[in-house]
Every structure is written in structure tokens, then in C-alpha cells.
Amino acid sequence: MTPPATASQTAGPYWHLIEFPEWADLLRPNGPNAAIAGERITLEGTVTDGDGAPCADVMVEIWQADPEGSYEGAFHGYGRCATDKAGRFRFVTLRPGPVRAEGNAFQAPHIAISLFARGLLKQLITRLYFAGEPLNEQDPILAAIPSGRRGTVIAQRAADGAWHLDIRLQGDGETVFFEV
């Protein structure tokens, strides 16, 4: 006899059970990346819903290459943090290098982002690209996004030097999300 199926569940609100605040600092002292050289950067942004209201209690994960564009080296390119009550997230990491693509091409430096939240049956996946990066013009993934929507995945340099990308879950200005 087959056991009864379990009901489908949305993600959350259990982040307090799995979130470790130190995971948002990929360069923390005595951490796996403490001795790796590269340009230190801060990534920050706000997650909002379709009405523009901040989304607290979202888990944001990042995955990235090292400054040389490799996923194979000693750099531990994974981070995780929860949004605060104002929907804000913040990571400290190294700026990734260009990642080799098919043939002799390169993908522009980017960071993969996954979002887990209440009301989502599976995570949402997007990318963060850096404004002003020359390789953005030839990146095959970025080129596949309609030009009018590319800005939703391109982080801007803030006055304080941090890279800022707001993520909108739906509605006008919705961030581009990728199917996996």
C-alpha cells in the first residue's frame, strides 16, 4: 500500500533554525576565505513584493566564482542571510572574475542569487551583474534578457562603495528570474 501523499508546503518561516548570520560575511576572520586575495565588496539590497512593500523573513543565498572566475579553487563562494524587517540583505565577499563560457567566450562577472520565502513553493533564482562591466555586453545570459528588463539584474555602485541591487518579486519592475 502506498502511504498518503503529504500536502505541499510553502517555504518558511523557519529561517531562525538554519540561518547563521556569519554566513553573510564570506570574508569573516578565520573563515575559509580569510586569506584569499581579491577586491573586497559589499552587496546589499531590498526585497519587495508586488506592491513595493518590504519582504521580511526572506532567505537570500548567493553562489559565485572566485576573483579568477573559477568555481574549483579554494574560495568558498556560498553565502546566506535573512532579510531584516525592512526587507534588506547584505553580504561581504570578493568580486568574482569572468567565468569561462562555451568556446573562448566569457560570462561577465556575476553572482547567482536564490530567494526562499513564505508563499513560494520553490526558490526564485536570478543573477546580479555589475554596472559598468565591459563583459556585460557579450554575456550570453544577460543578452537573453530583453533590454528593457536587464536593469533588474544589474547592481549599481552606491555612494558608500557598496553594490546595490533591489529585488522585486512581482509587478511593475519585477526582477528577472530564471527557470531551472
C-alpha positions as CSV (number, residue, x, y, z in Angstrom):
1,M,0.0,0.0,0.0
2,T,1.3,3.4,-0.9
3,P,1.4,5.9,2.0
4,P,-0.7,9.0,1.6
5,A,0.9,11.9,0.0
6,T,2.0,14.8,2.2
7,A,0.5,18.2,1.5
8,S,2.6,20.6,-0.4
9,Q,4.1,23.3,1.8
10,T,5.5,26.7,1.0
11,A,8.9,27.7,2.3
12,G,9.5,29.3,5.7
13,P,9.1,30.8,8.2
14,Y,11.8,28.6,9.7
15,W,15.0,30.6,8.8
16,H,15.8,31.1,12.5
17,L,16.5,27.4,12.6
18,I,19.0,27.3,9.8
19,E,20.4,30.9,9.4
20,F,23.8,31.7,10.7
21,P,24.4,35.5,10.5
22,E,28.2,34.9,9.9
23,W,27.4,33.2,6.6
24,A,26.6,36.6,5.1
25,D,30.3,37.6,5.5
26,L,32.3,35.4,3.2
27,L,35.5,37.1,4.3
28,R,35.0,36.7,8.1
29,P,38.2,36.3,10.1
30,N,39.3,32.7,10.4
31,G,36.7,31.8,7.8
32,P,37.5,29.7,4.7
33,N,38.2,32.8,2.5
34,A,40.1,34.9,5.0
35,A,43.4,34.6,3.2
36,I,42.2,34.8,-0.4
37,A,43.2,37.9,-2.3
38,G,40.8,40.0,-4.4
39,E,38.6,43.1,-4.4
40,R,36.5,43.2,-1.2
41,I,32.9,44.2,-2.0
42,T,29.7,44.6,-0.1
43,L,26.4,43.6,-1.8
44,E,23.2,44.9,-0.5
45,G,19.6,45.4,-1.5
46,T,16.0,45.2,-0.5
47,V,13.4,42.5,-1.4
48,T,9.9,43.8,-2.1
49,D,6.6,42.3,-3.0
50,G,4.3,43.3,-5.9
51,D,3.0,46.3,-4.0
52,G,6.5,47.6,-3.2
53,A,6.3,46.6,0.5
54,P,9.5,45.2,2.0
55,C,9.6,41.4,2.5
56,A,11.0,40.5,5.9
57,D,11.8,36.9,6.6
58,V,13.3,36.0,3.1
59,M,16.3,33.9,3.0
60,V,18.8,35.1,0.3
61,E,21.6,32.8,-0.8
62,I,24.5,33.6,-3.1
63,W,26.8,31.5,-5.1
64,Q,29.8,32.9,-7.0
65,A,33.1,32.2,-8.7
66,D,36.4,33.4,-7.2
67,P,38.2,36.5,-8.4
68,E,39.8,34.4,-11.1
69,G,36.4,33.2,-12.4
70,S,36.8,29.7,-11.1
71,Y,34.4,27.6,-9.0
72,E,37.2,25.0,-8.4
73,G,39.7,26.9,-6.3
74,A,39.9,27.4,-2.5
75,F,37.4,30.2,-2.5
76,H,34.2,29.2,-0.7
77,G,31.7,31.2,-2.8
78,Y,28.5,30.4,-0.9
79,G,26.7,32.8,1.5
80,R,23.3,33.1,3.1
81,C,21.4,35.7,5.0
82,A,17.9,36.6,6.1
83,T,16.2,39.9,5.1
84,D,15.5,42.2,8.1
85,K,12.2,43.8,8.9
86,A,12.8,46.4,6.2
87,G,13.4,43.6,3.6
88,R,17.2,44.4,3.5
89,F,20.0,41.9,2.9
90,R,23.8,42.4,3.0
91,F,26.8,40.3,2.0
92,V,30.5,40.9,2.2
93,T,32.5,39.0,-0.4
94,L,35.1,39.2,-3.1
95,R,34.2,40.5,-6.6
96,P,34.0,37.5,-8.9
97,G,36.0,37.3,-12.1
98,P,34.7,36.4,-15.6
99,V,33.6,32.8,-15.9
100,R,34.6,30.8,-19.0
101,A,31.7,30.1,-21.3
102,E,31.4,27.9,-24.4
103,G,34.3,28.2,-26.8
104,N,36.6,31.1,-26.0
105,A,33.8,33.3,-24.6
106,F,33.4,34.5,-21.1
107,Q,30.4,35.3,-19.0
108,A,30.6,38.6,-17.3
109,P,31.4,38.6,-13.6
110,H,28.1,37.8,-11.8
111,I,26.7,36.3,-8.6
112,A,23.8,33.8,-8.6
113,I,21.0,34.6,-6.1
114,S,18.3,32.3,-4.8
115,L,15.4,33.5,-2.7
116,F,13.4,31.4,-0.3
117,A,10.3,32.9,1.2
118,R,6.8,32.2,2.6
119,G,4.3,31.7,-0.1
120,L,6.9,30.3,-2.6
121,L,6.7,26.6,-3.5
122,K,10.3,26.7,-4.7
123,Q,13.1,29.2,-4.7
124,L,13.4,32.0,-7.1
125,I,16.7,32.3,-9.0
126,T,18.3,35.4,-10.5
127,R,21.7,36.9,-11.1
128,L,23.5,40.0,-10.0
129,Y,25.7,41.7,-12.6
130,F,27.9,44.8,-12.1
131,A,27.1,48.1,-13.8
132,G,29.9,49.3,-16.0
133,E,31.4,45.9,-16.5
134,P,32.7,45.7,-20.1
135,L,31.9,42.0,-20.4
136,N,28.2,42.7,-19.8
137,E,27.8,43.5,-23.5
138,Q,28.8,40.0,-24.5
139,D,27.4,37.9,-21.7
140,P,25.1,35.2,-23.2
141,I,22.7,35.1,-20.2
142,L,22.4,38.8,-19.9
143,A,21.9,39.1,-23.7
144,A,19.0,36.7,-23.5
145,I,17.1,39.2,-21.2
146,P,15.0,41.8,-23.1
147,S,17.0,45.1,-23.0
148,G,14.2,46.9,-21.1
149,R,14.4,44.4,-18.2
150,R,18.2,44.0,-17.9
151,G,18.4,46.7,-15.3
152,T,16.6,44.5,-12.8
153,V,19.7,42.3,-12.5
154,I,22.4,44.9,-12.8
155,A,23.7,46.2,-9.4
156,Q,24.7,49.9,-9.2
157,R,27.6,51.3,-7.2
158,A,26.2,53.2,-4.2
159,A,27.8,56.4,-2.8
160,D,29.3,54.4,0.1
161,G,31.0,52.0,-2.4
162,A,28.6,49.1,-1.9
163,W,27.0,47.3,-4.8
164,H,23.2,47.7,-4.6
165,L,20.5,45.6,-6.2
166,D,16.9,45.7,-5.2
167,I,14.8,42.6,-5.9
168,R,11.1,42.9,-6.7
169,L,9.2,39.6,-6.5
170,Q,6.3,40.6,-8.9
171,G,4.6,43.5,-10.6
172,D,6.0,46.6,-12.2
173,G,9.8,46.4,-12.3
174,E,9.7,42.7,-11.4
175,T,13.2,41.2,-11.2
176,V,14.1,38.8,-14.0
177,F,14.0,35.2,-12.5
178,F,15.3,32.1,-14.3
179,E,13.7,28.7,-14.6
180,V,15.9,25.8,-13.6
